[in-house]
């Protein structure tokens, strides 16, 4: 790695650590540089502004973590397995301080519009991975073609973001929520065990329910 690339990496990782340890309100070029162990002028040389560095840092962190879990996600074959990977990811993210970073960036994006696109882009990396798994897992089940995998992936990602933040104030409640998600994934397993007649009945009912909702929206 070249000296310039090494400095950029130090600043990216230093920015994430600073947010996690001090909160976004105390983030500055000086505090990030001190954490990274470099001259604060290099923040502006490499990124132009602190906001641009924070945006790049969050995407960098998301890319690193998605890559770390991609192999495990590629092995997922059921919704229960996806939830189990989610539980482990959830525990690791909290232990590494990444939940604190996410909370701070989501809060900062509400008032600092320049943070919003990068925060959304970082979350989109997770959504894309989850959607890929859901398309594979739902194929061949009564839900194939009836469930919007893209929308469901966003619902799953949003649920885990919410749980990560919620756990800080109600750890037992967060565990109960995860258990409830596990119960829902079990329902899909039950559907898979139905015979052809049962599957057709379920698909027909789901289609009818979807049509009723669409009709209600148009009326």
C-alpha positions as CSV (number, residue, x, y, z in Angstrom):
1,X,0.0,0.0,0.0
2,X,1.4,3.4,-1.0
3,X,1.9,6.1,1.8
4,X,-1.0,8.1,0.4
5,X,-3.4,5.1,0.4
6,X,-2.2,4.2,3.9
7,X,-3.0,7.7,5.1
8,X,-6.4,7.6,3.6
9,X,-7.1,4.3,5.3
10,X,-5.9,5.6,8.6
11,X,-8.2,8.6,8.3
12,X,-11.2,6.5,7.3
13,X,-10.8,4.1,10.2
14,X,-9.9,7.0,12.5
15,X,-13.1,8.8,11.6
16,X,-15.2,5.7,12.4
17,X,-13.4,5.2,15.8
18,X,-13.8,8.9,16.6
19,X,-17.6,8.8,16.0
20,X,-18.0,5.6,18.0
21,X,-15.9,6.8,21.0
22,X,-16.7,10.5,21.1
23,X,-20.0,11.0,19.2
24,X,-20.6,12.9,16.0
25,X,-21.1,16.2,17.9
26,X,-17.4,16.1,18.9
27,X,-16.0,15.0,15.6
28,X,-13.6,17.5,14.0
29,X,-10.5,17.4,11.8
30,X,-8.4,17.6,14.9
31,X,-10.1,14.8,16.8
32,X,-10.1,12.5,13.7
33,X,-6.4,13.2,13.0
34,X,-5.5,12.6,16.6
35,X,-7.2,9.2,16.5
36,X,-5.6,8.3,13.2
37,X,-2.2,9.5,14.3
38,X,-1.7,11.9,11.3
39,X,-1.6,15.7,10.7
40,X,-5.1,17.3,10.6
41,X,-4.3,19.1,7.4
42,X,-4.3,15.7,5.7
43,X,-8.1,15.5,6.3
44,X,-8.7,18.3,3.9
45,X,-5.9,17.2,1.5
46,X,-7.5,13.8,1.0
47,X,-11.2,14.4,1.5
48,X,-11.8,18.2,1.3
49,X,-14.0,18.4,4.4
50,X,-14.9,16.5,7.6
51,X,-18.3,15.7,6.2
52,X,-16.9,14.2,3.1
53,X,-14.5,12.1,5.2
54,X,-17.3,10.9,7.4
55,X,-19.4,9.9,4.3
56,X,-16.4,8.0,2.8
57,X,-15.7,6.4,6.1
58,X,-19.2,5.0,6.6
59,X,-19.2,3.6,3.1
60,X,-15.7,2.2,3.6
61,X,-16.8,0.5,6.9
62,X,-20.0,-0.9,5.3
63,X,-18.0,-2.4,2.4
64,X,-15.5,-4.0,4.8
65,X,-18.3,-5.6,6.9
66,X,-20.4,-6.7,4.0
67,X,-17.4,-8.4,2.4
68,X,-16.7,-10.1,5.8
69,X,-20.1,-11.7,5.9
70,X,-20.7,-12.4,2.1
71,X,-19.3,-15.9,2.3
72,X,-21.7,-16.8,5.2
73,X,-24.6,-15.2,3.4
74,X,-23.8,-17.2,0.3
75,X,-24.3,-20.4,2.3
76,X,-27.8,-19.4,3.6
77,X,-30.5,-21.6,2.2
78,X,-33.5,-20.9,4.6
79,X,-35.0,-17.9,6.3
80,X,-34.0,-19.4,9.7
81,X,-30.4,-19.6,8.5
82,X,-30.6,-15.9,7.4
83,X,-31.9,-14.9,10.8
84,X,-29.1,-16.9,12.5
85,X,-26.5,-15.0,10.5
86,X,-28.3,-11.8,11.4
87,X,-28.1,-12.6,15.1
88,X,-24.4,-13.2,14.9
89,X,-23.8,-10.1,12.8
90,X,-25.9,-8.1,15.2
91,X,-23.8,-9.3,18.2
92,X,-20.5,-8.6,16.4
93,X,-21.6,-5.1,15.2
94,X,-22.5,-4.1,18.7
95,X,-19.3,-5.6,20.2
96,X,-17.1,-3.7,17.7
97,X,-18.9,-0.4,18.2
98,X,-20.4,-0.2,14.8
99,X,-23.9,0.1,16.2
100,X,-22.8,3.3,17.9
101,X,-21.4,4.7,14.6
102,X,-24.6,3.9,12.8
103,X,-26.7,5.6,15.4
104,X,-24.5,8.7,15.3
105,X,-24.5,8.9,11.5
106,X,-28.3,8.4,11.3
107,X,-28.8,11.2,13.8
108,X,-26.3,13.4,12.0
109,X,-27.9,12.8,8.6
110,X,-31.1,14.4,9.9
111,X,-29.5,17.8,10.2
112,X,-26.4,17.4,8.0
113,X,-27.8,16.7,4.5
114,X,-24.4,15.8,3.1
115,X,-24.2,12.8,5.3
116,X,-27.5,11.4,4.2
117,X,-26.5,10.0,0.7
118,X,-23.5,8.2,2.0
119,X,-25.4,6.8,5.0
120,X,-28.1,5.6,2.6
121,X,-25.5,4.1,0.3
122,X,-23.8,2.2,3.1
123,X,-27.1,0.8,4.2
124,X,-27.9,-0.1,0.5
125,X,-24.9,-2.4,0.4
126,X,-26.6,-4.5,3.1
127,X,-30.0,-4.4,1.4
128,X,-28.4,-5.7,-1.8
129,X,-26.8,-8.6,-0.1
130,X,-30.0,-9.5,1.8
131,X,-32.1,-9.2,-1.3
132,X,-29.8,-11.6,-3.1
133,X,-30.3,-14.1,-0.3
134,X,-34.0,-13.7,-0.2
135,X,-34.4,-14.3,-3.9
136,X,-32.5,-17.5,-3.6
137,X,-34.3,-18.6,-0.3
138,X,-37.8,-17.9,-1.5
139,X,-37.4,-19.6,-4.9
140,X,-39.5,-22.8,-4.9
141,X,-41.6,-21.8,-1.9
142,X,-45.3,-20.8,-2.0
143,X,-44.0,-17.2,-1.6
144,X,-41.9,-17.1,-4.8
145,X,-43.2,-14.5,-7.1
146,X,-45.7,-13.2,-4.5
147,X,-43.3,-11.4,-2.2
148,X,-41.4,-8.3,-3.3
149,X,-37.9,-9.4,-2.4
150,X,-36.5,-5.9,-2.8
151,X,-39.1,-4.4,-0.4
152,X,-38.7,-7.3,2.0
153,X,-34.9,-6.8,2.0
154,X,-35.4,-3.2,3.0
155,X,-37.9,-4.3,5.7
156,X,-35.3,-6.8,7.1
157,X,-32.5,-4.2,7.0
158,X,-34.7,-1.6,8.7
159,X,-35.8,-4.1,11.4
160,X,-32.2,-4.9,12.2
161,X,-31.2,-1.2,12.3
162,X,-34.0,-0.5,14.6
163,X,-33.2,-3.5,16.8
164,X,-29.6,-2.5,17.0
165,X,-30.6,0.9,18.3
166,X,-33.5,-0.4,20.4
167,X,-31.3,-2.9,22.2
168,X,-29.5,-0.1,23.9
169,X,-32.6,0.8,25.9
170,X,-34.4,-2.6,26.1
171,X,-32.1,-5.5,25.6
172,X,-34.7,-8.1,26.6
173,X,-37.2,-6.5,24.3
174,X,-34.8,-6.7,21.4
175,X,-34.2,-10.4,22.0
176,X,-38.0,-11.1,22.1
177,X,-38.3,-9.3,18.7
178,X,-35.6,-11.5,17.2
179,X,-37.4,-14.6,18.6
180,X,-40.6,-13.3,17.0
181,X,-38.8,-13.0,13.6
182,X,-37.6,-16.6,14.1
183,X,-41.2,-17.7,14.6
184,X,-42.2,-16.0,11.3
185,X,-39.4,-17.8,9.4
186,X,-40.7,-21.1,10.9
187,X,-44.1,-20.4,9.2
188,X,-42.4,-20.5,5.8
189,X,-40.9,-23.9,6.7
190,X,-44.5,-25.1,7.4
191,X,-45.7,-23.8,4.1
192,X,-42.9,-25.7,2.3
193,X,-44.2,-29.0,3.9
194,X,-47.7,-28.6,2.4
195,X,-48.7,-30.7,-0.5
196,X,-49.4,-29.3,-4.0
197,X,-53.1,-28.6,-3.1
198,X,-52.2,-26.8,0.1
199,X,-49.6,-24.7,-1.7
200,X,-52.0,-23.7,-4.5
201,X,-54.5,-22.7,-1.8
202,X,-51.9,-20.5,0.0
203,X,-50.7,-18.9,-3.2
204,X,-54.3,-18.2,-4.3
205,X,-55.1,-16.6,-0.9
206,X,-51.9,-14.5,-1.0
207,X,-52.7,-13.3,-4.5
208,X,-56.2,-12.4,-3.5
209,X,-55.0,-10.4,-0.5
210,X,-52.5,-8.6,-2.7
211,X,-55.2,-7.7,-5.2
212,X,-57.5,-6.4,-2.4
213,X,-54.7,-4.1,-1.1
214,X,-53.9,-2.8,-4.6
215,X,-57.6,-2.2,-5.2
216,X,-57.9,-0.3,-2.0
217,X,-55.0,1.9,-2.9
218,X,-56.4,2.7,-6.3
219,X,-59.9,3.5,-5.0
